[in-house]
Amino acid sequence: MTTPDDTWRRSSYSGGGQGDACVEIADLDTRIAIRDSKAPARATLTFPAPAFATFVETLKKNPAA
């Protein structure tokens, strides 16, 4: 799957410096794509939007997970 570069965004929690110590996400029509900001040309993961929302909510409730 190819996603245009301007579709990707970084989290506000990207870390210090260049903000390259994180993942980037892209909101697609029905899915969320995730890639490593340090290696954007490598493979991406995609999830159905509801599954990604549940994942993020779980992380917020359990930050050490």
The first five atom37 places (N, CA, C, CB, O) and aatype in JSON, in Angstrom:
{
  "aatype": [12, 16, 16, 14, 3, 3, 16, 17, 1, 1, 15, 15, 18, 15, 7, 7, 7, 5, 7, 3, 0, 4, 19, 6, 9, 0, 3, 10, 3, 16, 1, 9, 0, 9, 1, 3, 15, 11, 0, 14, 0, 1, 0, 16, 10, 16, 13, 14, 0, 14, 0, 13, 0, 16, 13, 19, 6, 16, 10, 11, 11, 2, 14, 0, 0],
  "atom_mask": [
    [1, 1, 1, 1, 1],
    [1, 1, 1, 1, 1],
    [1, 1, 1, 1, 1],
    [1, 1, 1, 1, 1],
    [1, 1, 1, 1, 1],
    [1, 1, 1, 1, 1],
    [1, 1, 1, 1, 1],
    [1, 1, 1, 1, 1],
    [1, 1, 1, 1, 1],
    [1, 1, 1, 1, 1],
    [1, 1, 1, 1, 1],
    [1, 1, 1, 1, 1],
    [1, 1, 1, 1, 1],
    [1, 1, 1, 1, 1],
    [1, 1, 1, 0, 1],
    [1, 1, 1, 0, 1],
    [1, 1, 1, 0, 1],
    [1, 1, 1, 1, 1],
    [1, 1, 1, 0, 1],
    [1, 1, 1, 1, 1],
    [1, 1, 1, 1, 1],
    [1, 1, 1, 1, 1],
    [1, 1, 1, 1, 1],
    [1, 1, 1, 1, 1],
    [1, 1, 1, 1, 1],
    [1, 1, 1, 1, 1],
    [1, 1, 1, 1, 1],
    [1, 1, 1, 1, 1],
    [1, 1, 1, 1, 1],
    [1, 1, 1, 1, 1],
    [1, 1, 1, 1, 1],
    [1, 1, 1, 1, 1],
    [1, 1, 1, 1, 1],
    [1, 1, 1, 1, 1],
    [1, 1, 1, 1, 1],
    [1, 1, 1, 1, 1],
    [1, 1, 1, 1, 1],
    [1, 1, 1, 1, 1],
    [1, 1, 1, 1, 1],
    [1, 1, 1, 1, 1],
    [1, 1, 1, 1, 1],
    [1, 1, 1, 1, 1],
    [1, 1, 1, 1, 1],
    [1, 1, 1, 1, 1],
    [1, 1, 1, 1, 1],
    [1, 1, 1, 1, 1],
    [1, 1, 1, 1, 1],
    [1, 1, 1, 1, 1],
    [1, 1, 1, 1, 1],
    [1, 1, 1, 1, 1],
    [1, 1, 1, 1, 1],
    [1, 1, 1, 1, 1],
    [1, 1, 1, 1, 1],
    [1, 1, 1, 1, 1],
    [1, 1, 1, 1, 1],
    [1, 1, 1, 1, 1],
    [1, 1, 1, 1, 1],
    [1, 1, 1, 1, 1],
    [1, 1, 1, 1, 1],
    [1, 1, 1, 1, 1],
    [1, 1, 1, 1, 1],
    [1, 1, 1, 1, 1],
    [1, 1, 1, 1, 1],
    [1, 1, 1, 1, 1],
    [1, 1, 1, 1, 1]
  ],
  "atom_positions": [
    [[0.85, -1.18, 0.0], [0.0, 0.0, 0.0], [0.89, 1.23, 0.0], [-0.97, 0.0, 1.23], [1.83, 1.33, 0.8]],
    [[0.62, 2.16, -0.88], [1.36, 3.41, -0.92], [0.47, 4.52, -0.42], [1.87, 3.71, -2.36], [-0.66, 4.69, -0.87]],
    [[1.0, 5.28, 0.54], [0.27, 6.4, 1.12], [1.09, 7.66, 0.88], [0.0, 6.18, 2.65], [2.27, 7.69, 1.21]],
    [[0.49, 8.7, 0.31], [1.26, 9.93, 0.05], [1.9, 10.47, 1.32], [0.35, 11.01, -0.57], [1.33, 10.38, 2.41]],
    [[3.1, 11.03, 1.19], [3.84, 11.54, 2.34], [3.07, 12.6, 3.13], [5.15, 12.1, 1.89], [3.22, 12.68, 4.35]],
    [[2.27, 13.42, 2.45], [1.55, 14.48, 3.17], [0.37, 13.96, 3.98], [1.07, 15.52, 2.19], [-0.29, 14.74, 4.68]],
    [[0.09, 12.67, 3.91], [-0.98, 12.05, 4.68], [-0.52, 11.7, 6.09], [-1.5, 10.8, 3.97], [-1.34, 11.6, 7.0]],
    [[0.77, 11.5, 6.27], [1.35, 11.04, 7.54], [1.5, 12.19, 8.52], [2.7, 10.38, 7.3], [1.79, 13.33, 8.13]],
    [[1.3, 11.88, 9.81], [1.55, 12.88, 10.85], [2.18, 12.2, 12.05], [0.24, 13.6, 11.27], [1.98, 11.01, 12.31]],
    [[2.96, 12.98, 12.78], [3.64, 12.48, 13.97], [2.88, 12.88, 15.21], [5.07, 12.99, 14.04], [2.18, 13.89, 15.25]],
    [[3.03, 12.07, 16.22], [2.43, 12.35, 17.51], [3.1, 13.55, 18.15], [2.52, 11.13, 18.42], [4.27, 13.84, 17.9]],
    [[2.35, 14.26, 18.99], [2.95, 15.34, 19.77], [3.88, 14.78, 20.84], [1.86, 16.22, 20.41], [4.59, 15.54, 21.49]],
    [[3.88, 13.48, 21.03], [4.76, 12.81, 21.99], [5.96, 12.18, 21.28], [3.98, 11.73, 22.76], [6.43, 11.13, 21.7]],
    [[6.45, 12.81, 20.23], [7.51, 12.23, 19.4], [8.89, 12.22, 20.04], [7.58, 12.97, 18.13], [9.82, 11.66, 19.47]],
    [[9.04, 12.81, 21.18], [10.35, 12.85, 21.8], [11.08, 14.12, 21.44], [0.0, 0.0, 0.0], [10.56, 14.95, 20.69]],
    [[12.26, 14.26, 21.97], [13.03, 15.48, 21.75], [13.74, 15.5, 20.41], [0.0, 0.0, 0.0], [13.54, 14.62, 19.57]],
    [[14.54, 16.5, 20.22], [15.34, 16.61, 19.01], [14.5, 16.81, 17.77], [0.0, 0.0, 0.0], [13.65, 17.7, 17.71]],
    [[14.75, 15.98, 16.78], [14.06, 16.08, 15.49], [12.67, 15.48, 15.5], [14.88, 15.4, 14.44], [11.95, 15.56, 14.5]],
    [[12.27, 14.89, 16.62], [10.95, 14.26, 16.68], [10.87, 13.0, 15.86], [0.0, 0.0, 0.0], [9.81, 12.64, 15.36]],
    [[12.02, 12.31, 15.72], [12.04, 11.12, 14.88], [12.09, 9.82, 15.69], [13.23, 11.19, 13.95], [12.42, 8.77, 15.14]],
    [[11.77, 9.88, 16.95], [11.79, 8.69, 17.8], [10.36, 8.23, 18.06], [12.53, 8.97, 19.14], [9.97, 8.03, 19.21]],
    [[9.61, 8.06, 17.01], [8.2, 7.71, 17.21], [7.67, 6.98, 15.99], [7.37, 8.95, 17.49], [8.4, 6.65, 15.05]],
    [[6.4, 6.75, 16.02], [5.69, 6.24, 14.85], [4.89, 7.38, 14.25], [4.77, 5.03, 15.23], [4.6, 8.38, 14.9]],
    [[4.54, 7.21, 13.01], [3.66, 8.16, 12.31], [2.39, 7.41, 11.95], [4.35, 8.77, 11.03], [2.4, 6.2, 11.74]],
    [[1.3, 8.15, 11.89], [0.03, 7.54, 11.5], [-0.57, 8.28, 10.32], [-0.95, 7.51, 12.68], [-0.31, 9.46, 10.1]],
    [[-1.38, 7.55, 9.58], [-2.12, 8.14, 8.46], [-3.57, 7.68, 8.57], [-1.49, 7.72, 7.06], [-3.84, 6.49, 8.68]],
    [[-4.47, 8.63, 8.54], [-5.91, 8.31, 8.56], [-6.34, 8.04, 7.12], [-6.75, 9.48, 9.2], [-6.35, 8.95, 6.29]],
    [[-6.7, 6.81, 6.85], [-7.18, 6.44, 5.53], [-8.7, 6.34, 5.59], [-6.54, 5.1, 5.05], [-9.29, 6.61, 6.63]],
    [[-9.34, 5.95, 4.52], [-10.81, 5.92, 4.49], [-11.41, 5.09, 5.61], [-11.28, 5.38, 3.16], [-12.25, 5.58, 6.37]],
    [[-10.99, 3.85, 5.73], [-11.58, 2.97, 6.75], [-10.52, 2.34, 7.64], [-12.39, 1.88, 6.09], [-10.85, 1.52, 8.5]],
    [[-9.28, 2.7, 7.45], [-8.18, 2.08, 8.19], [-7.22, 3.16, 8.7], [-7.43, 1.07, 7.3], [-7.25, 4.31, 8.25]],
    [[-6.38, 2.75, 9.64], [-5.3, 3.59, 10.14], [-4.01, 2.89, 9.78], [-5.42, 3.85, 11.69], [-3.85, 1.7, 10.05]],
    [[-3.08, 3.61, 9.18], [-1.77, 3.06, 8.83], [-0.74, 3.6, 9.81], [-1.38, 3.41, 7.36], [-0.82, 4.75, 10.26]],
    [[0.24, 2.76, 10.15], [1.3, 3.13, 11.09], [2.64, 2.78, 10.46], [1.12, 2.41, 12.48], [2.79, 1.73, 9.85]],
    [[3.63, 3.69, 10.62], [4.98, 3.4, 10.14], [6.0, 3.97, 11.11], [5.19, 3.98, 8.72], [5.68, 4.84, 11.92]],
    [[7.21, 3.48, 11.01], [8.33, 3.95, 11.83], [8.85, 5.25, 11.24], [9.46, 2.87, 11.91], [9.22, 5.29, 10.07]],
    [[8.89, 6.3, 12.04], [9.34, 7.6, 11.52], [10.82, 7.6, 11.13], [9.08, 8.69, 12.56], [11.25, 8.42, 10.32]],
    [[11.6, 6.68, 11.7], [13.03, 6.61, 11.36], [13.27, 5.86, 10.06], [13.8, 5.95, 12.49], [14.33, 5.99, 9.46]],
    [[12.29, 5.08, 9.63], [12.43, 4.28, 8.4], [11.1, 4.29, 7.64], [12.87, 2.81, 8.74], [10.46, 3.24, 7.51]],
    [[10.68, 5.45, 7.14], [9.35, 5.55, 6.52], [9.18, 4.73, 5.25], [9.07, 6.97, 6.21], [8.04, 4.45, 4.86]],
    [[10.25, 4.34, 4.6], [10.13, 3.55, 3.37], [9.89, 2.07, 3.65], [11.38, 3.72, 2.53], [9.56, 1.32, 2.73]],
    [[10.06, 1.66, 4.89], [9.84, 0.26, 5.24], [8.35, -0.04, 5.33], [10.54, -0.09, 6.57], [7.52, 0.83, 5.07]],
    [[8.03, -1.23, 5.68], [6.63, -1.69, 5.73], [5.78, -0.87, 6.68], [6.58, -3.16, 6.13], [6.27, -0.32, 7.67]],
    [[4.51, -0.8, 6.37], [3.54, -0.15, 7.25], [2.56, -1.21, 7.77], [2.77, 0.99, 6.51], [2.37, -2.26, 7.16]],
    [[1.98, -0.91, 8.9], [0.91, -1.74, 9.45], [-0.39, -1.0, 9.26], [1.16, -2.09, 10.97], [-0.42, 0.23, 9.38]],
    [[-1.46, -1.71, 8.97], [-2.77, -1.07, 8.88], [-3.76, -1.81, 9.77], [-3.28, -1.02, 7.41], [-3.69, -3.03, 9.92]],
    [[-4.66, -1.05, 10.35], [-5.68, -1.58, 11.25], [-7.03, -0.98, 10.88], [-5.32, -1.29, 12.73], [-7.09, 0.15, 10.41]],
    [[-8.1, -1.73, 11.09], [-9.42, -1.1, 10.95], [-9.5, 0.04, 11.97], [-10.58, -2.15, 11.16], [-9.01, -0.09, 13.09]],
    [[-10.12, 1.14, 11.59], [-10.18, 2.32, 12.47], [-10.71, 2.0, 13.87], [-11.03, 3.38, 11.84], [-10.13, 2.48, 14.84]],
    [[-11.79, 1.23, 14.01], [-12.29, 0.93, 15.37], [-11.27, 0.17, 16.23], [-13.58, 0.13, 15.28], [-11.17, 0.42, 17.43]],
    [[-10.52, -0.74, 15.62], [-9.51, -1.5, 16.37], [-8.4, -0.58, 16.83], [-8.94, -2.64, 15.51], [-7.89, -0.74, 17.95]],
    [[-8.0, 0.37, 16.0], [-6.94, 1.3, 16.39], [-7.42, 2.21, 17.52], [-6.5, 2.14, 15.18], [-6.66, 2.5, 18.44]],
    [[-8.66, 2.65, 17.45], [-9.21, 3.5, 18.52], [-9.21, 2.75, 19.85], [-10.63, 3.96, 18.16], [-8.87, 3.33, 20.88]],
    [[-9.59, 1.49, 19.83], [-9.57, 0.67, 21.05], [-8.15, 0.51, 21.57], [-10.2, -0.71, 20.79], [-7.92, 0.59, 22.78]],
    [[-7.21, 0.29, 20.68], [-5.8, 0.16, 21.05], [-5.3, 1.43, 21.75], [-4.95, -0.13, 19.81], [-4.65, 1.34, 22.79]],
    [[-5.58, 2.59, 21.19], [-5.13, 3.86, 21.77], [-5.78, 4.1, 23.14], [-5.46, 5.04, 20.81], [-5.11, 4.52, 24.08]],
    [[-7.06, 3.83, 23.25], [-7.75, 3.99, 24.54], [-7.15, 3.08, 25.6], [-9.26, 3.71, 24.39], [-7.0, 3.47, 26.75]],
    [[-6.8, 1.86, 25.21], [-6.18, 0.94, 26.15], [-4.82, 1.45, 26.61], [-6.04, -0.44, 25.52], [-4.48, 1.35, 27.78]],
    [[-4.04, 1.98, 25.69], [-2.74, 2.55, 26.06], [-2.9, 3.74, 27.01], [-1.98, 2.98, 24.8], [-2.1, 3.89, 27.94]],
    [[-3.89, 4.56, 26.8], [-4.12, 5.7, 27.68], [-4.45, 5.25, 29.09], [-5.24, 6.57, 27.13], [-4.05, 5.89, 30.06]],
    [[-5.19, 4.14, 29.22], [-5.57, 3.62, 30.53], [-4.43, 2.87, 31.21], [-6.77, 2.7, 30.39], [-4.37, 2.81, 32.43]],
    [[-3.53, 2.31, 30.41], [-2.42, 1.5, 30.91], [-1.12, 1.93, 30.26], [-2.67, 0.01, 30.65], [-0.58, 1.19, 29.44]],
    [[-0.58, 3.11, 30.61], [0.6, 3.63, 29.91], [1.84, 2.75, 29.99], [0.93, 4.97, 30.45], [2.73, 2.89, 29.17]],
    [[1.92, 1.86, 30.95], [3.08, 0.98, 31.06], [2.94, -0.26, 30.19], [3.29, 0.58, 32.51], [3.87, -1.07, 30.13]],
    [[1.82, -0.43, 29.53], [1.58, -1.65, 28.73], [2.45, -1.71, 27.51], [0.13, -1.73, 28.3], [2.37, -2.67, 26.74]]
  ]
}
